[in-house]
């Protein structure tokens, strides 16, 4: 399918730790926790699909994006990969991947691209070979004393597919590389300790290209650059954007520049020095815990709770001035994402509003953005 325009839909909710006391929110049974979060995500997806302001034109790619840490559980990370991929052959509807696939497999979603936030899961103990950098033969400094290997990855799925093979050809998994201070915090009930991500941090464009399937879309090697429907996407999870992961992956002759830069985050704002998209490129950040969050009436004017932002690059060179080099695109409207807040509160903490929006709590919403042009492909050296 060829798309000339895009419409972003941001699923906005608080995905950080709960407070008083500090703790992660979730259900005691991890399988139940996964099902509850899939149910809420499905509800938000259906609410977006029903919104009259969403353009149904087949040349408009609808991009639905949720924040980092949407799937993480009561302990801060799920304890087994089965909760992500399922068990047995075929699609497991009780898993994150299988449950979400069932939600968007119908033909009505064929012009939608979903970024289902990120999932935190324990991959197992680090093995002896994991501690050694194959390029240098020396130990990774950041893994000293670490025992547990974590995966924090964004699941990207193009909707509308008739088989599991077609689904996987339209799916991409992008891993987070850089562990930040909020990725696994201490708190009530948290038992996962001494953990870090598998080191990738390769830095070149070639190392960031996600493995394509035979049909030319999709991949699972964790890289941050992927193609879907002849559009080059870049995706950075929170701190990876702060570390300019995509910006450092400089396109070489014949490489395609990122046309659309996606940032599912939890405590991040779009950073000019990390913008990798050239002129006309689109940059969207959906943040689950704004750095300005406050849960007391003081500082009310600086409090967000969560936020989303969408920009178009208007400068010919690397952007350095926000007002001059980036054009902000504001939502057409916001609508309610989930009908029953009691169901949301089973697995998410809702910050008190303190009169910021004249509501009792920061309840999940959907920001529906205006339709924007997708920039033409740009190849380095052309």
N, C-alpha and C positions, 0 to 999 in steps of 0.2 A: 504493500500500500504506500502511496506517495502522499505526504502531507506538506502543505505550504504554511499552515498556521497551527498555533497551539493555544490551549486554554488550561490554565493551572487551577487546580482545586486543592486547597491546603486543609488537611484534617488536623485541627489544632486542639491539643489538650496537654495538660501537665503530665510529664512522664518522669519527673525526678522523684527523689525520696520524699516520703511523708515526714512530718515534723510533730514534735511534742507527743511522743518521743520520736527521734529519728528512726525510720524503719522503711523497708520496702513493703508495698501493699500487694497482696495477692491471696490466692486461695491455697490452703494447706496441701491439697492434692494437685500436683503439677499438671496432670492431664486435664483436670477440671479448670485450672487456671488458663491453659491454652485454649480450651473450648470457649471460655467466657470472653477472652480477648478477641478470638476469631469472630464470635457473635457480634461484639460491639463494632469491630472493623467492618463486618458485612453490613451492619445497620448504617454505618456512615457512608459506605460505598453506595448503598441503595438510595440514601437521602440525596447524595450528589447526583446520581443518575436521574432522579425524579425532579431535580430543580429546573424550572422553566428557563433560567438564565444560562444553562449549559447548552452550548451550540451543538446541534445534532449533525451538522454537515460532515460528510465523509472526508473532506480535506482538512478538517480540524482535529488534531491529536489532543485528546483530553489527558492531562497529566495529573494524576491524583497522588499526593505525597503526604505521608505521615511522619512524625518526629522520631528521633532516636529513642531507643529503650522502650518501644511500645510493648515488645515481648521480652519479659525478663523474670517474672515470678517472684515469689515471696522471699527467696534467699538472695535476690539480686541477679541470679542467672539460673537457667534451668540446668539440672544436674546430669542430663543424658541427651545425646543427640537424637534419640528416638522421638523426643517431643518436637523436634524441628522437621525431620525427614519422614518420620513414621516407621512402622515395622512391617516386615514382609514385602512381597513383590507388589508392584502397582502403587496406586495412589491411596494413601491412608488418610481418610477424612478426619481422623482424630488428631492429626499433626498440624503444625503451623502451615507447612507447604501445601498439604492436601486440603485442609479446610479452606484456605484462601483460594486455592485453585477452583474448588467447587463454587465459590462465591462469584467468580468472574469468568466462568467458562462459556456462558451463553453468548450467542452471536451479537447481542446488543452491546457487548463490551469490546467489540473488535477494534474500535477506534480509541481505546483507552489504554494508557500505560500507567501501571500502579507501582508506587514505591511504598511498600507496606512497613514503613519505619525500619527499625532494626530489631534483631533478635540477639539476646545474650544467652550463651550456652557454654557449659563446660565440655571441652573436647576430650579431656582426659589428662593424665599426668604428662609433663614434659619427658621425652625420652632423651637418653644421653646425647644423641646426634642433634637434637633440637637446640642445644646450647651453643653449638659451634657455627660461626659464620663461614659458609663454604667458600666465600671469596677470599677471606683472609686466613682461615684456619684457626682463628682466635675466638675465645668465648664472647658471646654477646654480653656487653656490660649490663644492659637493662634486665637480663634474665638471672643475674646473680641472686641466689636465695629464693628464686621463684620455683614453685612446684607444679602449679595447676595451669594448664593451657586453656585459655578462653577464646571463644569466637564471638565477635560482635559484627554482624553482617547485615547489609541491606538486601532484602529480597525484592527484585524488580520483576514484574510480570506483565507482559502484554496480554490483554484479555481476548476472549473469543477464540476458542480452540475446540477441536472435535475429538482429540485423542491425547494420551499422555505424551507421546512422541512430539506432537505439535506443541503441547504446552512447554516442554523442556526446551524446544527450539526458540521459544519466546521468553525464556527466563534467564535472569542474570543474578549472580550473587557477588556482591562487592564487600570485601572485608574491611574493617577498620584497622589501621596500622598502629596508630599512636594512642597509648593508654593515657587518659587524663585523670585528674584527681577525683572526678565525680563518677568515673566509670564503675567502680565497685567500692562504695563507701562502707565504713563500719556502721553498725546500727543494730537495733533489736532484731534478733533472729538471723543475722547474717553469719554464716558459718564458712563461706568460701574465703580462704586467705591465701596469701603468697601467690597471687595469680597475675598473669600477663597474657598478651596476645602473642600468637605465633609471629616471629619477625619476618616481614617481607622487605619493606623499606629499600627497594631496589633503585627507585628514582628515575629510571629512563622511561621514555615513551613506550618503547617495545615491551618493557616489563610490566607496564600498566594496561596493556591491551588484553581484555578479557577473552579467554578461549572461545572462539566461535563454534557453533554447531555446524553440521553439514549444510543446513539451510541458510547459513549466513547470519544468524542472530542468536543471541544467548551465550552464556558462558558461566563457568564456575571456578575459575582459578583465582578469584579475589581481586583482580585488577580493577582499576577505577575508570577505565575508558572502554566503552562498548558501543557497538552500532546496532540500531534497530530501525527497520524501515528506511535505510539509507541516511539516517540522522546519526551524527556522532555525539554521544552523551558522555559527560564526565560526572562522576558521583564521588563526593567526599563526605564521610561521616564525621561531623562535628570537629574534633581536634585535628583531623586530617586536613580540614580546610584551614584551620589556624596555622598549620605547618606547611601550607601551600603545596600539598601533595600533587595536585594537578598542574599548578604553575611550574613546578620543578620538572615535570615530565614534558620537556620541550619537544615539540614536533620536529622531526628531521625531514629531509627532502622526501616528498611523497606521502608523508603522514597527514592525516586530516586534523584540523583544529577542532576543539570542542565547540559545538554549536549551542548546546544546552547544558548548563552546569547545575547539578542538583545537590542540595545539602540538607539531609535529614540530621537534626542536631538536638542537643539538650544542654543549652547554655552557650550559644554561639550566635554571633551576628555576621552578616556578610562582610568580608574584609577585602578592601581594595587590593592590597598587595598579594592576595590569593586568587584574584580573578584570572581564569585561564582562557575564557572565551574572548575572541576578537570582536571588532566592531559589529554590532547587530546581534551579538550573542546574548543569550538569556541566562540569568542567574537567579535561582529560587532557593531560599532557605526556609525550612519549617522547623521551628525551635520549640522543644517541649519544656524548657525551663529558662525563661529569660534571665540574663544576668541582673536585671533590675528588679527581680522578684522581691517583694517585701510582704510580710504577713501581719504587719502592724499598721495602724493608720498613718504613721509618720512616713514622709517621703512619698505620699500618694501619687504625686505627679510623675514619678519616675518608675512606677510599677507596671509591669506587663503581665507576669504570670506565665504566658507563652506568647509567641508571636510568629508571624510569617512575613516574608519580604520577597518582592520580585523586582528585578532590575533588568534593563536592557543596556548594553554597553554602547555608548555613543561616541567614544573617543577613537581616533585612528591608531593611537599607540596604547601602551599599558596604562590603565586608569590610575590616576593619582589623586584626583579631586572628586569627591562624591557628587557635588552639585553640578560640576562641569562635565564629568566623564561618564556619569551613569544617569539613566532616566528611571525614576521610580514609577512602578505601575501599581496602582492601588486597587483593592477589591471592588467589584461592583456591589457586592452585598455579603453579609455573613448570615448563615442559617444554622439552625440547631442540628447537631450531628447525631445525638443520641437522646431518645425520648425519656428514658427512665434513669435519673441520676443515681438512684440507689443501686442499679445494676452496674453503673460505671464505678461507683465507690467500692465495689467488691474487689477490684483489681487496680484502681488508681486513686491517688490522693488528690482531692480537689482543694486548691488553696482558697482560703477565705478571701472574699472580694474586697472587704473594707471600703465599700462605696466607690470603688474604682469604675465599675460599670453599672452601678445601681442594681447589683445582683447579690445574692447571699454567698455564692461560690463562683470560682472560675470554672464554668461548665464547658464541655467540649463544643466546638463549633466548626463549621466549614466556611472558609473564605473562598468565594467564587470570583475569580479574576476575569478581566476582559480578554477577548481573543487578541493574540499578538502574532506578528509574522515570525516564522522560523527563518533565520538567516540562511542564505545560500551556502552550500559547502565551500570550505576554503582549504586548500592543500598547500603545505609548506613547500616553498621552492617553485611554485607554479607561477 
